[in-house]
Amino acid sequence: MLPDAGFAGEMLLGPHLEPAMQRLTERAVSTLPAELADRVRELLVHRADAATPVGRAFHAADVLDRVLQCHHHARAAGFTADQALVDLELVHAGPVADYHHAVLAAAGL
């Protein structure tokens, strides 16, 4: 329900990306019990950047998940992680890219 169009897809969606993500996120959150949905909505506000502890935790989990998944698929499919990380720019330029690189370096990735 919340597709990852990748960086290129995000750029193609342009001004339509944020409204679409807000609608799809709300659709998913609204399936939760009311108290949990309210708490999740409060926490999702912190996704915008890595300036808060919650934002840093979110973005650390996000980038670790993407890169570890890349390594898993690289082993399974026989391509190198560098092909995905460098050629496909899995960790791409953006407002939290520096933080992503710092998390990966700290994790030894």
C-alpha positions in Angstrom: 0.0 0.0 0.0 3.0 2.3 0.6 5.1 1.7 -2.5 8.7 2.7 -2.6 9.2 4.3 -6.0 12.8 4.9 -5.3 14.5 8.3 -5.6 13.8 8.6 -9.4 10.1 7.8 -8.8 9.9 10.4 -6.1 11.4 13.0 -8.4 9.0 12.0 -11.2 6.0 12.4 -8.8 7.2 15.8 -7.8 4.5 17.8 -6.0 2.2 14.8 -6.1 4.5 12.7 -3.8 3.7 14.2 -0.5 -0.1 14.3 -0.8 -0.1 10.7 -2.0 2.1 9.6 0.8 -0.1 11.4 3.3 -3.2 9.7 2.0 -1.7 6.2 1.9 -0.1 6.6 5.3 -3.4 7.7 6.9 -5.2 4.8 5.2 -2.7 2.4 6.8 -2.7 4.1 10.2 -6.5 4.2 10.3 -6.6 0.4 10.4 -4.9 0.4 13.8 -6.8 0.6 17.2 -7.6 4.3 17.9 -5.0 4.8 20.8 -2.2 3.2 18.8 -3.2 5.1 15.7 -3.0 8.4 17.6 0.5 7.5 19.0 1.8 6.4 15.5 0.5 9.7 14.0 2.5 11.6 16.7 5.6 9.7 16.0 5.4 9.9 12.2 5.8 13.6 12.4 9.4 13.0 13.2 10.2 11.4 9.8 10.8 14.8 8.2 14.5 14.9 9.3 17.1 13.5 11.6 17.2 16.5 14.0 15.4 14.7 16.9 16.1 11.4 18.6 12.9 9.9 17.2 13.8 11.2 13.7 17.3 9.7 14.0 15.9 6.4 15.2 13.5 6.3 12.2 16.2 7.2 9.7 18.7 4.8 11.2 16.3 1.9 11.0 15.3 3.0 7.4 18.8 3.1 6.0 20.0 0.0 7.8 17.0 -1.9 6.5 17.6 -0.8 2.9 21.3 -1.6 3.0 21.0 -4.9 4.8 18.3 -5.9 2.4 20.6 -5.0 -0.5 23.3 -7.1 0.9 20.9 -10.0 1.3 19.6 -9.7 -2.3 23.2 -9.3 -3.6 24.1 -12.7 -2.0 20.9 -14.3 -3.3 21.1 -12.9 -6.8 24.8 -12.8 -7.4 25.2 -9.1 -7.9 27.4 -6.9 -5.7 26.2 -4.5 -3.1 28.3 -1.9 -4.8 26.1 -2.2 -7.9 23.1 -1.3 -5.9 24.7 1.2 -3.5 26.9 3.0 -6.1 25.3 2.4 -9.5 21.7 2.5 -8.4 22.3 5.1 -5.6 20.4 3.1 -2.9 21.5 5.7 -0.4 20.8 8.8 -2.5 21.2 12.5 -2.0 18.6 14.1 0.2 18.0 16.0 3.4 19.2 13.1 5.6 21.8 11.6 3.4 24.7 12.6 5.6 23.0 11.1 8.6 22.4 7.9 6.6 26.1 7.6 5.7 27.0 8.2 9.4 24.7 5.4 10.5 26.0 3.0 7.9 29.6 3.8 8.8 28.9 3.3 12.5 27.3 -0.1 11.6 30.3 -1.1 9.6 28.4 -1.0 6.3 
